[in-house]
C-alpha cells in the first residue's frame, strides 16, 4: 500500500516536470520591449534580435526615400512697388495664399554603422496676377529652390522610443522675385499711364546642417518630432527697378522713364527651416522596411537683407490753362532679399 502511494506521488512529479518542460519549449507569441506592453511583431518569437534578423533585418546597405507636399505663405520684407494715376494707387506683392511645393529626398545607410548619406530637393513657385480695375493690373512671382547633399549620423538606433540624427553637407540655393504693376486712365481731357517693375535674383552654393529628434507617444506607432536646418549660401545677388510714367492732353505731354540696377554683389544668404509635428511609423509585415506618414507645421526664414536693393521713381503731370488735367507716378522697390514663409507639410516615405 505504501509502495503504491509512493509510486503515485512519483508519477505526479514526473507529469508536472513534463508539463513545465513542454510549456518552456513553446515559443511565446507577443514580444515585450523594455519591460512594457509594446508588441513588436505578433508573428515572431519573443526575442528582439530574432525579430530583427528574421523579419526586420537591418544589416548591409539600406536605402530610404520620402516626399512631402509643403504649403507655405510668403511674407516679404521691404516696400512693394506701386503706381498712381490721377490719385488712384495700385500696389504689387499680392502673394497672399498658401502655395504648394514639393520636397523629395533619398539616401543610403552605410551597412551596420550609424552613418548615412542623402540628397534633398525642394522648390516653391508662387505666381499671382490680378486685374485691379479695367485698365489696372498687378502681378507677383516668387521662386525658391534648394538642393542638398549631406552626410549624417543616427543616434539611439536600438531605442524604440526615441531617435535623433544630425547631418552636414553642401547646398545650392536659387531665389528670385518679380513684381509688376501698371495702370492707365482716360478722362476725356488726358490720357495717363504708369508702370513699375522690380526684380531680385540670387544663386549660390554653401553649407547646410540639420538636427532631427523624435519621441514615441506612449506605446503607439505615433511619434512627436522636431527638425531644424540652418544653411549659409555664398553667391551673387542682383536687383533691378524700372519705372515709367506718362500723361498727355490735347495741347501738352509729359513722359518719364527711369531705372536702376544693383549688382551682381557678393553676399551670404542665411536660410533657417523649422518643423514640428507628428509621425506615424509601422514595420511592414515580413518585409525589411518601415513606412511612415507625417504632418507638421513649418517655418522658413530667407535673409540676405544687407544686399539686393534697387529703387526707381518716375512721374509725369500735364497742365492746360493752369489746370492739372493728368497725373501719373510710379515707384519700384527691389529688395531687400528677405522673406518669411509659414505653413504646413504632409509627407510619406519608406525606410528599407
Residue pairs with C-beta under 8 A, 6 or more apart in sequence:
27 45
27 46
28 45
28 46
29 42
29 46
30 39
30 42
30 46
31 39
31 40
31 41
31 44
31 45
31 46
31 47
31 48
31 51
32 38
32 39
32 46
33 40
33 48
33 160
34 160
34 161
36 219
37 219
38 160
38 219
40 48
40 51
40 160
40 283
41 51
41 55
41 56
41 283
41 285
43 55
43 285
43 286
44 50
44 51
44 54
44 55
45 51
52 58
55 283
55 285
55 286
55 287
55 288
56 283
56 288
56 290
57 288
58 112
58 288
59 111
59 112
60 111
60 112
61 108
61 109
61 110
61 111
62 108
62 109
62 288
62 351
62 352
63 106
63 107
63 108
63 109
63 352
64 106
64 107
64 108
64 109
64 116
64 118
64 349
64 350
64 351
64 352
65 104
65 105
65 106
65 107
65 349
65 350
66 104
66 105
66 106
66 292
66 347
66 348
66 349
66 350
67 102
67 103
67 104
67 105
67 347
67 348
67 349
68 102
68 103
68 104
68 294
68 345
68 346
68 347
69 100
69 101
69 102
69 103
69 345
69 346
69 347
70 100
70 101
70 102
70 103
70 122
70 124
70 298
70 343
70 344
70 345
71 98
71 99
71 100
71 101
71 343
71 344
71 345
72 98
72 99
72 101
72 124
72 298
72 300
72 341
72 342
72 343
73 95
73 96
73 97
73 98
73 99
73 341
73 342
73 343
74 95
74 99
74 124
74 126
74 142
74 339
74 340
74 341
75 339
75 340
75 341
75 342
76 93
76 95
76 177
76 338
76 339
77 305
77 336
77 338
77 339
77 340
78 309
78 333
78 335
78 336
78 338
79 333
80 91
80 92
80 93
80 179
80 333
81 91
81 92
81 93
81 179
81 180
81 181
81 196
81 197
81 198
81 241
81 330
81 331
81 332
81 333
82 89
82 90
82 91
82 92
82 181
82 196
82 330
82 331
83 89
83 90
83 181
83 182
83 183
83 194
83 195
83 196
83 245
83 328
83 329
83 330
83 331
84 90
84 183
84 194
84 327
84 328
84 329
84 330
85 136
85 183
85 184
85 185
85 192
85 193
85 194
85 327
85 328
86 185
86 187
86 192
86 326
86 327
86 328
87 327
88 133
88 136
88 183
88 185
90 132
90 133
90 136
90 137
90 138
90 181
90 182
90 183
91 138
91 181
92 138
92 139
92 140
92 179
92 180
92 181
92 196
92 198
93 140
93 179
94 128
94 130
94 138
94 139
94 140
95 126
95 128
95 140
95 142
96 128
97 128
98 343
99 124
99 125
99 126
101 122
101 123
101 124
101 125
101 144
102 122
102 123
103 120
103 121
103 122
103 345
103 347
104 120
104 121
104 122
105 118
105 119
105 120
105 121
105 349
106 118
106 119
107 116
107 117
107 118
107 119
107 152
108 116
108 117
108 118
109 115
109 116
109 154
110 116
110 117
114 153
114 154
114 155
114 157
115 151
115 152
115 153
115 154
116 151
116 152
116 153
116 154
117 149
117 150
117 151
117 152
118 148
118 149
118 150
118 152
118 167
119 147
119 148
119 149
119 150
120 146
120 147
120 148
120 150
121 145
121 146
121 147
121 148
122 144
122 145
122 146
123 143
123 144
123 145
123 146
124 142
124 143
124 144
124 145
124 341
125 141
125 142
125 143
126 140
126 141
126 142
126 143
127 139
127 140
127 141
127 142
128 139
128 140
128 141
129 137
129 138
129 139
129 140
130 137
130 138
130 139
131 137
132 138
132 183
133 183
135 183
135 184
135 185
136 182
136 183
136 184
137 181
137 182
137 183
138 179
138 180
138 181
138 182
139 178
139 179
139 180
139 181
140 177
140 178
140 179
140 180
141 176
141 177
141 178
141 179
142 176
142 177
142 339
143 174
143 175
143 176
143 177
144 173
144 174
144 175
144 176
144 302
145 172
145 173
145 174
146 171
146 172
146 173
146 174
146 231
146 271
147 171
147 172
148 169
148 170
148 171
148 208
149 169
149 170
150 167
150 168
150 169
150 170
150 208
150 209
150 210
151 167
151 168
151 169
152 165
152 166
152 167
152 168
152 210
153 165
153 166
153 167
154 163
154 164
154 165
155 163
155 164
155 165
155 166
156 162
156 163
156 164
157 163
160 216
161 215
161 216
162 213
162 214
162 215
162 216
163 212
163 213
163 214
163 223
164 211
164 212
164 213
164 214
165 211
165 212
166 209
166 210
166 211
166 212
167 208
167 209
167 210
168 207
168 208
168 209
169 207
169 208
169 209
170 205
170 206
170 207
170 208
171 205
171 206
171 207
171 208
171 231
171 233
172 203
172 204
172 205
172 233
173 202
173 203
173 204
173 205
173 206
173 231
173 233
173 235
173 269
173 271
174 202
174 203
175 200
175 201
175 202
175 203
175 269
175 302
175 337
176 199
176 200
176 201
176 202
177 198
177 199
177 200
177 339
178 197
178 198
178 199
178 200
179 196
179 197
179 198
179 199
179 332
180 195
180 196
180 197
181 195
181 196
181 197
182 193
182 194
182 195
182 196
183 193
183 194
184 191
184 192
184 193
184 194
185 191
185 192
185 193
187 325
187 326
189 249
189 250
189 320
189 325
189 326
190 247
190 248
190 249
190 318
190 325
190 326
191 247
191 248
191 326
192 246
192 247
192 248
192 316
192 318
192 326
192 327
192 328
193 244
193 245
193 246
193 247
193 328
194 243
194 244
194 245
194 246
194 314
194 328
194 329
194 330
195 242
195 243
195 244
195 245
195 330
196 241
196 242
196 243
196 244
196 312
196 330
196 331
196 332
197 240
197 241
197 242
197 243
197 332
198 239
198 240
198 241
198 242
198 310
198 332
198 333
198 334
199 239
199 240
199 241
199 334
200 237
200 238
200 239
200 240
200 308
200 334
200 335
200 337
201 237
201 238
201 239
202 235
202 236
202 237
202 238
202 267
202 269
202 304
202 308
202 337
203 235
203 236
204 233
204 234
204 235
204 236
204 269
205 233
205 234
205 235
206 231
206 232
206 233
206 234
206 235
206 268
206 269
207 231
207 232
207 233
208 229
208 230
208 231
208 232
209 229
209 230
209 231
210 227
210 228
210 229
210 230
211 227
211 228
211 229
212 225
212 226
212 227
213 225
213 226
213 227
214 223
214 224
214 225
214 226
214 279
215 223
215 224
215 225
216 222
216 223
217 223
217 224
217 278
221 280
221 281
221 282
222 278
222 279
222 280
223 278
223 279
223 280
223 281
224 277
224 278
224 279
225 275
225 276
225 277
225 278
225 279
225 294
225 296
226 275
226 276
227 273
227 274
227 275
228 272
228 273
228 274
228 275
229 271
229 272
229 273
230 270
230 271
230 272
230 273
231 269
231 270
231 271
231 272
231 273
232 268
232 269
232 270
233 268
233 269
233 271
234 266
234 267
234 268
234 269
235 266
235 267
235 269
236 263
236 264
236 265
236 266
236 267
237 263
237 264
237 265
237 267
237 269
237 304
237 307
237 308
237 337
238 261
238 262
238 263
238 264
238 265
238 308
239 261
239 262
239 263
239 308
239 309
239 310
239 334
239 335
239 337
240 259
240 260
240 261
240 262
240 310
240 334
241 259
241 260
241 310
241 311
241 312
241 332
241 333
241 334
242 258
242 259
242 260
242 312
242 332
243 256
243 257
243 258
243 259
243 312
243 313
243 314
243 330
243 331
243 332
244 256
244 257
244 258
244 314
244 330
245 255
245 256
245 314
245 315
245 316
245 328
245 329
245 330
246 253
246 254
246 255
246 256
246 316
246 328
247 253
247 254
247 316
247 317
247 318
247 326
247 327
247 328
248 254
248 318
248 326
249 318
249 320
249 325
249 326
250 320
251 320
252 318
252 319
252 320
253 318
254 316
254 317
254 318
255 316
256 314
256 315
256 316
257 314
258 312
258 313
258 314
259 312
260 310
260 311
260 312
261 310
262 308
262 309
262 310
262 334
262 335
263 307
263 308
265 307
265 308
267 304
267 306
267 307
267 308
267 337
268 304
269 302
269 303
269 304
269 337
270 301
270 302
270 303
270 304
271 300
271 301
271 302
271 303
272 300
272 301
273 298
273 299
273 300
273 301
274 298
274 299
274 300
275 296
275 297
275 298
275 345
276 296
276 297
277 294
277 295
277 296
277 297
277 345
278 294
278 295
278 296
279 292
279 293
279 294
280 292
280 293
280 294
281 290
281 291
281 292
282 290
282 291
282 292
283 289
283 290
284 290
284 291
288 352
289 350
289 351
289 352
290 350
290 351
291 348
291 349
291 350
291 351
292 348
292 349
292 350
292 351
293 347
293 348
294 345
294 346
294 347
294 348
295 344
295 345
295 346
295 347
296 344
296 345
296 347
297 343
297 344
298 341
298 342
298 343
298 344
298 345
299 340
299 341
299 342
300 340
300 341
300 342
301 340
302 337
302 338
302 339
302 340
302 341
303 337
303 338
304 336
304 337
304 338
305 335
305 336
305 337
305 338
306 336
307 335
307 336
307 337
308 334
308 335
308 336
308 337
309 334
309 335
309 336
310 332
310 333
310 334
310 335
311 331
311 332
311 333
311 334
312 330
312 331
312 332
313 329
313 330
313 331
313 332
314 329
314 330
315 327
315 328
315 329
315 330
316 326
316 327
316 328
316 329
317 324
317 326
317 327
317 328
318 324
318 325
318 326
318 327
319 325
